[in-house]
Amino acid sequence: MRKTNNNISISDHLAALSEPVRLRLLRLCERDELSVGELARVVQQPQSTVSRHLKVLHDDGWLAARFEGTSTLYRLAMDDLSSAQRALWVPVRSQLDQDTPGLDDDMRRLSAVLAERKLDTRTFFGRVAGEWDSVRNELFGDRVTLLALLNLVPPDWTVADLGCGTGNAAELIAPCVKRVLAVDQSDAMLDAARKRCADHSNVDFLRGDLEHLPITDGSVDAAVCVLVMHHIEDPAQVCREMARILRPGGVAMIVDMVEHDRAAYRQTMGHRWLGFGVPILIRMLGDAGLGSAKFQMLRSESDAKGPGLFACTARKP
């Protein structure tokens, strides 16, 4: 049974706030009314764990609960808190916003969850039973929209896929353009890409260093570098190489991680850079002779565990 605020001591309130994940849950529930499942997706913990923490917060008077169908929705409303709770929460929230690792990722995933909820409410299935995306994916596959949109790319283009890896980008764009130059320094990656793109005769595979590309000057219409730049020792040199191989009016595109604090990636995945901020990226592109830069945050999947991603494009005059 939920305690009344009058029966809860300050030590009870402090105990309820002692777990970092509970602070994150409170911050999320202050932003919107959320179900257990939605909260579990945002904080990326099992629903059973999230339910246990929510029970503590609810019993201590921090959260109000409302039932909708089979779901329980939780929210934090300042008007519902006792004066003692408000006196605690205001400074705690301020410190939380400044110093809590992962809170930015929480808010990014929350935006994705709320966007999915909004989409569901607009489909004929409605919010509770909304399964339109699943139905569409089952009928047509999960890449049908992307593949259709790629046909907007001019069909006479030559595109360089820099750091092609196993060929996921080359495979997608090859049916839509005249030629793809897939470049990677790893023979193993190139072999995997060859197998993946075996049905596309317009993909050429080139072994080379991205800082010294094996591509002639002014020979491509677009150069794309997807989730590679953070591995490069000198990303500014890669930008210069992209500018060199582009024809006048050609487009460079970089997709990578925004700045983050996951230093362990240096050891576990060999990352040289912990993402990129807008100023440094725009400066590198400008110094390389590429202008009209456009930076766009990419919408995250609600269950994505990595840092946020961006897409940045720039043109060669």
N, C-alpha and C positions, 0 to 999 in steps of 0.2 A: 504494500500500500504506500502511496506517495505521502511523504511527510508534509505537514503544513509549514510554511516559512517560519512561523512563530516558534516552532518546536525544534528548529535546526540551529545549532551553535556555529560560531565563526570557524571553529576547528573542523566541523563537518564540511562547511563550504570549502575550506582550504584543501581538505582531503579529496574532495570531488575534483578539484582543479589540479591535482598533483600529477596526473598522467598527461603527457604531451598530446596524445591522440584525442583525449577529451577536450583539450583546448581547441584543437583543430576542428572537432565536431561542433563545438559551440560557435566558433567563428563562421562555419558553414551554415548552421541553423539560424544564425543572425541574418545571413544574407537572404535565405529563402526557406520555405517550408519544404522539408525533404523526407523521403521514405528511407527505411533502413537499407534497402537495396541500392538506392541512389547514393547514399552516404558511403556505403561499402565500396562502390565503384570509384568514388572520388578519392577516398583515403587509401584505397587498394589494400583492404584487409578483409578477412572472411566476415560474412554477415553475422555469424555467431559471436565473433569478437566485438563487432560494432554494436550488436544488440546488447551485449553485456555492459559496454560503456554507456550506452544511451540509458539503460535502466538506472545506473548510478546517478547520472545527471538528472533524469526525470524524478527519481525518488528524492533527490536533494533540492528539488524545486527550481533547477536551472532551465528545464525544458518543459514546454506544454506539448501534449500529444492529442492528435485528432485522428479518428478512424475514417478511412475512405475505402469502401469495399472491403477487401481482405488486407489492405495496407494500413500501416500506422504512420502518420506523418508527424514530424517533430519540428518545433520552431523555438527560437529564443526571442522573446519580446521584452524590451526594457521595462515596459509598463507592468509586466507580470512579475518582475523581480522585486524582492524586498529591498529596503534601503541599504542593508548590509551587503547584499549581493551586488547592487549597482555600484556601491563604493569599491568593491573588489574588482568588478568586471571592467570598468572604464580604464584603470591603469594597466590591468593585465592585457586587455585587448590592444592597447597602444604598444606595449612591449612585444606582444605576439606579432603584430604586423611588421615590426622592425627586425626581430631576431629569430624567427622560427624558420628553420630549414624546411623546404618543401611546401611552404604555404602558398607560394606563387603557383606551384604545380597544382595544388589543391584547387585554387581559384580558376586555373585554366581548365582543369577537368570538370569543375562545376559548370562552367560556361557550356562545355560540350554536352553535359547531362541535361541542362535546362534547354539547350537548343533541340536535343532529341525529343524532350518532352513536348516542346512547342510544336514540333513537326507532327508528333503523334496526335495531338489534339486537333490538328487541321485535316487529318486523313479521315476517311469514312469509318475506320475502325475505332477511332476515339482513343483517349489516353490509356485506359485500363487494358484494352485488348489490342492495342496498336501493334501490328506485326507486318505492316506493309513492306518495310525494307527486307524483312526475311522472306516474304512471299516473292517479292521482285527478284531477290538474289537467287532464290530457288528456281524460278522460272527462266531467268536470263543470265545469271552469273553476277558476281559482285563488281565486275569491271566494265559493265556495259556502258555506263555514263561516261567514264573516263575515255574509253576507246572511241566513243562517238565524238566527244569533244576534241580529240586529237586530230580529227579530220579537218579542223579549222586551220591547222598548220599548212602553209603552202606546199603543194605536192612536189614542186621542183627543188625543194631545199636539200642541201647537204648538211647533216647535223653531226657534230663531234660529241660523243659521249665519253667524257674524261673521267678516268677511274671507273670503268664500266662494271667492274666486279663480275658478278655472275650473269650480267646482261639483262637485268630486269627493265631498265629504261630503254635499252636498245630494242628489246623485244616489243615493247609497247609502241615505239615511234616508227619502227621500220616499215610497217604496212602503209604509213601515211606520207612518207617522204621518198625522194629519189635515192638517197644514199646515206648510210650511217657509218661513221668512223668510230669504232669502239677501241678505246685506248686503255691499257692497264700495264703496270710494271710486273705483275704476277703471271707467270705461265699457267699456274693452276686456275686462276680466275679466268683467264682467256679461254682455257680449255672448257671450263664450265659454261662460259658465255657462248662459245661455238655450238655446244650441244643444245643450249636453250634456244638459240636463234637459227637452228639448222634449216628451218623452213623458209628463211628469208635470205635470198641470194644477194640482196643489196647491202649487206652488212660486211664491212671489212674490219678485220681485227689486227690491231697494231700494238706491239710490245714497246713500251716507252715510259719515260719519266714525265710526270705532268709538269715539272719545272723546265723540261726541255722536250717539247712535244715533237713527235715524228710526223708533223703535218706542215705542208708548205704555207707560206704567207698568203693571207687573203683568199683562202680556198673553201671556207665553210660559211654557211648562212647563220648557223646557231651553234653555240658551244655550251653544253650543260655539264654541271659538276654536282652530282647528287650525293650528299652525305660522305664526302671525301675530304673536303678542305681541312677539317679538324685533324686529319692525319698528316697534313703537309707541313714540313718544317718552315717553308717560306711561302705562305699563301699569296703574298703580294706578287711574287714571281709567276705564280700560276695565273693571276689576273693579267699580267703583262703578256703571257703566252696566249691567253684567250683572245686578247686584243689583237695580237699579231696574226693569228690564223683566221680571224673574222674578215669577211668582205665589208666594205663600207655599207653602213646600215644594218649590219649583222647584230644579232642579239646574244648576249651572254647571260646565262642563268646559273645561279648558285642556290642550292637547297642545303641547309645545314641547321645546326642547333643554335638557339639563342644562348647568350651567356648563362652559365650555370655554375654551381658550386660542387659538382660531383667529382672531386679530385681523384677518387678511386679509379675513374675511367682511364687515367694515365697508365696505371699498372695493369688493370684487367683487360683493357681493349687497345692499349697503345695510342691513346689520344694525345696529341701534342698541344691542342688548344681546347679549352673548356668553353666551346661555343664562341660566337662572335656578336659583338654589339653593333648597332647601326652605324655609329660614327666611324669606327675603324674599317668596316666593310665599305662604306661609301668612299672613304679616303683611299683605300687600296684600288678600288675600281677607277676613281677619278685620276689617280696618279698613273694608272695604266693606259689612260686615254679613252676610257669608256664613260659616257655621260647618260643623262636622263634616267638615273638610277631610281628604281621603284622597289621598296621593301614592304613585304606583306607577311604578317604572321599567318601560319597555316592552322586551320582548325584541327584540334587534337581529337583523336578517338577517346571516348570516355575511359576505356580500359588501357590506354597507352601508358607505359611505365617510364618512358624516357623523357628527357627535357623537351620543351617546346621547340617547334621547328619554324623556319622562315623560308620564304622564296624571295630572292632578290634578282631583278633583271636590270641590265644596262645595255646601251647601244653604242656601237662604234660609229662615229660621225661619218 
